[in-house]
Amino acid sequence: MLVTYNSPNRPIHYQYAAALAAAGCLKAFVSGFSRFSPRSPLPEVGDRLIRADHVQNLFLAGLKFRLPVAVNDELAYWSKLWLDHLSEEPARNSDLFLFYNGAGLGTARRLRGTGVVRVVEVVNSHVLLQEEILREEHARLKLPFRPFHKRETARRVREYEEADAILCPSEFARLSFIERGIPEGKIMKVVYGLTLEPVERRADRDPDLFRVLYVGQISIRKGLRYLVEAFDKLKRPGKELLIVGPRAPVTGLEGMSIPAGVKFAGTLKDAGLAAAYRSASVFVLPSVEDGMGLVMGEALSFGVPVIATVNTGAADLFTTGVEGWRVPIRDPEAIREKLQLLADDPAALAAMSASAAARSRAQGGWDAAGRLLVENLRSLTNRR
């Protein structure tokens, strides 16, 4: 089996490209990740790496120089079209074409009837569900909503129809496609691996401090407003909510009074991020839509219990009531209730922390996820 794979991003996709190369089945990896980033090298792939970052670099420059949103949206759209264009030649000489949603429609269409299996990779739920949830969220918060790029949205939907299979990262994402009429047999699920190695973490934790941790972008999609409301009502001396991550132009916290004990740490990496996980009592991911929150796996790897909404892929990472809890979206009271249980019962917190660490060790890292990806793709080519 030979696979041509494309993606505009680095996280997840570099891991998958390396796994395909290690299995001896990578024809080409067409990457839109900027060659100018210090994280751009991918020695595992070698000369099978095709750089397709030309338009993506213009998009990144547009973000840096704060070009109008409409201009940047258009650059992001054309960046994926360029990925699509550069993928066609190697894909024609492959058994399978695996492409990022939005970056493969032209090639997939031209491969129709050639025998090349076409698989679209999605990292979130169905694009129409994403837009629906975010439209509702903006309306709830009385914030203006900017609809998704119309041509890209339409392109993504057509890719779902054109592809022979859809690769998704979680049960939440999988069900979103079934509910939109995609045949169940067309969808395959490969859960992401952990991004941090399991470690011991208790040495950095202050026993008198109940620290709630959030890691991720501060944006309306992440539902931070509901976590802040839950934290405000939590009854516990020595409580703290540590929010780690960059701010989006619209955060979802607009017009909100931030209570005492909430700290914004900005973006943390490497040792700084590890220290935040080590010091946390509990991790919360309150997203209204998140195909698979990698940060949940990171938290588990540090033995930190997780409270996450049902729209995050949490069902694939932990058992509710054992290593954490799953709660409905937009429900600060449900989050508060679970936080209060852990704040009031140190023994329950310690037991759940031990279960989180054990689940992390059993879950498997990127090597396991990569092997599962290869197995699933082989099964598709064997059915041709």
C-alpha positions in Angstrom: 0.0 0.0 0.0 1.3 3.5 -1.0 -0.4 6.5 0.6 -0.3 10.2 -0.4 -1.2 12.3 2.5 -1.8 16.1 2.8 -2.4 18.5 5.6 -2.0 22.3 6.2 -1.1 21.8 9.9 1.6 20.1 12.1 -0.1 18.7 15.3 -1.5 15.2 14.7 -0.6 15.2 11.0 3.2 15.1 11.4 2.6 12.2 13.7 0.5 10.4 11.2 3.0 11.1 8.3 5.8 9.6 10.4 3.7 6.6 11.2 2.9 6.0 7.5 6.7 6.4 6.7 7.7 3.9 9.5 5.2 1.4 8.0 6.9 1.7 4.6 3.7 2.9 2.9 4.2 6.7 2.5 4.4 7.8 -1.1 4.3 11.6 -0.3 3.4 13.9 2.5 2.2 17.2 1.1 2.5 19.7 4.0 1.2 23.3 4.3 3.1 23.8 7.6 5.5 26.7 7.2 9.0 25.8 6.3 10.2 28.8 8.3 9.0 27.5 11.6 11.7 25.9 13.8 9.3 23.0 14.2 9.0 22.3 10.5 11.7 19.6 10.0 10.3 16.1 9.7 13.4 13.8 9.2 11.2 10.6 9.5 9.7 11.4 6.1 12.9 12.5 4.3 12.5 13.3 0.6 8.9 12.2 0.6 8.0 15.6 2.1 6.6 18.1 -0.4 6.3 21.6 0.9 3.1 23.3 -0.1 3.3 26.3 2.3 3.5 29.0 -0.3 0.0 30.5 0.2 -0.1 29.4 3.8 2.9 31.7 4.5 0.9 34.6 3.0 -2.0 33.7 5.3 0.3 33.7 8.3 1.7 37.1 7.3 -1.8 38.4 7.0 -2.5 37.3 10.5 0.7 39.0 11.8 -0.1 42.3 10.0 -3.8 42.1 10.9 -5.2 42.1 7.4 -9.0 42.2 7.2 -10.6 39.0 8.3 -12.2 38.5 4.8 -8.7 38.6 3.2 -7.2 36.1 5.6 -10.2 33.8 5.2 -9.6 33.9 1.4 -5.9 33.1 1.8 -6.7 30.2 4.1 -9.1 28.8 1.4 -6.6 29.2 -1.4 -3.9 27.6 0.8 -5.9 24.4 0.8 -6.5 24.6 -2.9 -2.8 24.7 -3.4 -2.4 21.6 -1.2 -5.0 19.9 -3.4 -3.2 20.9 -6.6 0.3 19.6 -5.4 -1.2 16.4 -4.2 -2.6 15.1 -7.5 0.6 13.8 -9.1 1.8 11.7 -6.2 -1.8 10.6 -5.5 -2.1 9.2 -9.0 0.8 6.9 -8.3 -0.6 5.8 -4.9 -3.1 3.2 -3.7 -4.8 5.7 -1.3 -5.2 9.4 -1.1 -5.7 10.7 2.5 -6.5 14.4 2.6 -7.4 17.1 5.1 -10.9 18.3 4.9 -11.0 21.2 2.4 -7.7 20.3 0.7 -8.6 17.4 -1.6 -11.8 17.8 -3.6 -10.2 18.4 -7.0 -7.8 15.6 -6.8 -10.4 13.2 -5.3 -12.8 13.9 -8.2 -10.1 13.4 -10.8 -9.1 10.1 -9.1 -12.7 8.8 -9.4 -12.7 5.5 -11.2 -8.9 5.0 -11.1 -8.9 2.5 -8.2 -7.2 5.0 -5.8 -9.0 4.9 -2.5 -10.0 8.5 -1.3 -10.2 9.2 2.4 -11.0 12.6 3.8 -9.6 13.4 7.3 -11.7 15.5 9.6 -10.5 16.9 13.0 -13.9 18.2 14.2 -17.5 17.4 13.8 -19.5 17.8 10.6 -18.8 21.4 9.4 -22.6 22.2 9.3 -22.9 21.2 12.9 -19.9 23.3 13.8 -21.5 26.3 12.2 -24.9 25.6 13.8 -23.4 25.4 17.3 -21.3 28.5 16.9 -24.2 30.5 15.5 -26.3 29.5 18.5 -23.5 30.4 20.9 -23.0 33.9 19.4 -26.8 34.4 19.6 -26.9 33.3 23.3 -24.1 35.7 24.1 -25.5 38.5 21.9 -22.3 38.7 19.9 -22.2 39.2 16.1 -21.6 36.0 14.2 -19.4 35.8 11.1 -20.6 32.8 9.0 -18.0 30.3 7.8 -16.3 30.8 4.5 -19.2 29.8 2.1 -17.0 28.2 -0.6 -14.9 26.3 1.8 -17.9 25.0 3.7 -19.5 23.8 0.5 -16.3 22.2 -0.6 -16.0 20.3 2.7 -19.5 19.0 2.4 -18.8 17.8 -1.2 -15.7 16.1 0.0 -17.7 14.1 2.5 -19.8 12.9 -0.4 -17.0 12.3 -2.9 -14.7 10.4 -0.6 -14.8 6.6 -0.2 -14.3 7.0 3.6 -14.2 9.6 6.3 -11.5 9.4 9.0 -12.5 11.0 12.3 -10.9 11.2 15.8 -13.8 10.6 18.2 -17.2 9.1 18.8 -18.7 12.7 19.0 -17.3 13.5 15.6 -18.4 10.1 14.1 -22.0 10.5 15.3 -22.2 14.0 13.9 -21.7 12.6 10.4 -24.2 9.7 10.9 -26.8 12.2 12.2 -26.3 14.2 8.9 -27.0 11.2 6.8 -23.5 9.8 6.1 -23.7 6.0 6.0 -22.1 4.5 9.2 -20.0 2.1 7.2 -18.3 5.0 5.4 -16.8 6.4 8.7 -13.8 5.1 10.5 -12.5 6.3 13.8 -8.9 6.5 15.0 -8.5 8.2 18.4 -5.4 10.4 18.7 -2.5 9.4 20.8 -1.3 11.2 23.9 1.0 14.2 23.2 3.0 14.0 26.4 4.7 11.0 28.0 3.1 9.9 31.3 4.9 11.4 34.3 4.8 11.7 38.0 3.4 15.1 38.9 2.5 15.4 42.6 5.7 16.9 43.8 4.7 20.4 42.4 1.2 20.4 43.9 0.3 22.6 46.8 -2.1 20.6 49.0 -3.7 23.8 50.3 -4.5 25.1 46.8 -7.4 23.7 44.8 -6.3 24.6 41.3 -8.6 24.3 38.3 -6.7 24.2 35.0 -7.8 25.1 31.5 -5.4 24.8 28.5 -6.4 26.0 25.0 -7.4 29.0 23.0 -9.5 31.5 24.8 -12.3 31.6 22.3 -16.1 31.3 22.1 -15.8 27.7 20.8 -14.1 26.6 24.0 -17.0 27.6 26.3 -14.7 29.3 28.9 -17.6 31.5 30.1 -19.3 28.4 31.6 -16.2 27.4 33.4 -15.7 30.8 34.9 -19.3 30.9 36.0 -18.9 27.5 37.6 -15.6 28.5 39.3 -17.3 31.7 40.7 -19.9 29.5 42.5 -17.4 27.0 43.8 -17.2 27.1 47.6 -13.6 26.4 48.5 -11.0 28.5 50.3 -7.7 28.6 48.4 -9.3 28.0 45.0 -7.7 29.2 41.7 -8.6 28.9 38.1 -5.5 29.0 35.9 -6.3 29.7 32.2 -3.4 28.9 29.8 -3.6 29.9 26.2 -3.8 32.7 23.6 -6.8 35.0 23.2 -8.9 34.9 20.1 -10.5 38.2 18.8 -13.8 37.0 20.3 -13.3 35.2 23.6 -16.8 34.5 24.8 -15.9 36.3 28.0 -17.1 39.7 26.7 -19.1 41.7 29.3 -18.3 39.3 32.0 -16.9 40.2 35.5 -13.9 37.9 36.1 -14.0 36.7 39.7 -11.1 36.7 42.1 -8.9 33.7 41.8 -8.9 33.6 38.0 -5.4 33.9 36.5 -4.5 34.2 32.8 -1.1 32.8 32.2 -0.9 33.3 28.4 0.7 30.7 26.2 2.9 28.2 28.0 5.2 25.6 26.4 7.4 22.7 27.4 8.5 23.0 31.1 6.1 25.9 31.8 3.1 23.9 30.5 4.3 20.7 32.3 4.5 22.7 35.6 0.9 23.9 35.1 -0.3 20.3 34.7 1.7 19.1 37.7 0.2 21.8 40.0 -3.4 21.2 38.9 -6.0 19.5 41.0 -8.5 19.1 38.1 -8.6 19.9 34.4 -11.7 21.3 32.7 -12.5 21.5 29.0 -15.9 23.2 28.6 -15.9 23.4 24.8 -19.2 23.7 22.9 -17.5 21.9 19.9 -14.2 20.2 19.8 -13.5 17.1 17.6 -10.9 15.7 20.0 -9.3 17.8 22.7 -5.7 16.7 22.9 -5.3 18.6 26.1 -7.5 16.0 27.9 -4.9 13.4 27.1 -2.1 15.6 28.4 -4.0 16.2 31.6 -4.6 12.4 32.1 -0.9 11.8 31.5 -0.1 14.0 34.5 -2.7 12.2 36.7 -5.1 15.1 36.6 -8.8 14.2 36.6 -10.8 15.7 33.7 -14.2 17.3 33.5 -15.2 17.8 29.9 -18.3 18.4 27.9 -19.8 15.6 25.7 -18.8 17.6 22.6 -15.0 17.1 23.1 -14.3 13.5 22.3 -14.0 12.8 26.0 -15.9 9.5 25.7 -13.0 8.0 23.9 -10.4 9.0 26.5 -11.9 8.3 29.9 -14.8 6.7 31.8 -17.1 9.2 33.5 -17.0 8.8 37.2 -13.6 7.0 37.2 -11.0 9.3 35.7 -13.3 12.4 35.5 -16.7 13.3 34.3 -18.5 14.2 31.1 -21.1 17.0 31.4 -23.5 18.7 29.0 -22.4 21.7 27.0 -23.4 25.2 28.3 -24.0 23.9 31.8 -22.0 25.7 34.5 -23.9 24.1 37.3 -22.9 20.6 36.1 -19.3 21.7 36.1 -19.6 23.4 39.5 -21.2 20.2 41.0 -18.2 18.0 39.9 -15.7 20.6 41.0 -17.3 20.8 44.4 -17.3 17.0 44.8 -13.5 16.9 44.3 -12.9 20.1 46.3 -14.8 18.6 49.3 -13.3 15.1 49.2 -9.5 14.9 49.0 -9.7 11.1 49.1 -11.9 11.0 46.1 -9.6 13.4 44.3 -6.6 11.2 45.0 -8.4 8.1 43.8 -9.5 9.8 40.6 -6.0 11.1 40.1 -4.5 7.7 40.4 -7.2 6.3 37.9 -6.3 9.1 35.5 -2.6 8.2 35.5 -3.4 4.5 35.0 -5.8 5.3 32.1 -3.1 7.3 30.5 -0.6 4.5 30.7 -3.2 2.1 29.2 -4.4 4.5 26.5 -1.3 4.4 24.3 0.6 7.1 22.6 1.1 8.1 19.0 2.8 4.9 18.1 -0.4 3.0 18.9 -2.5 5.6 17.1 -0.2 5.4 14.0 -0.4 1.6 13.9 -4.2 1.8 14.1 -4.3 4.3 11.3 -2.2 2.1 9.0 -4.4 -0.9 9.8 -7.6 1.0 8.9 -6.1 2.3 5.7 -4.9 -1.2 4.7 -8.3 -2.6 5.2 -9.7 0.0 2.8 -7.2 -0.8 0.1 -7.7 -4.6 0.6 -11.4 -4.1 -0.1 -10.9 -2.5 -3.5 
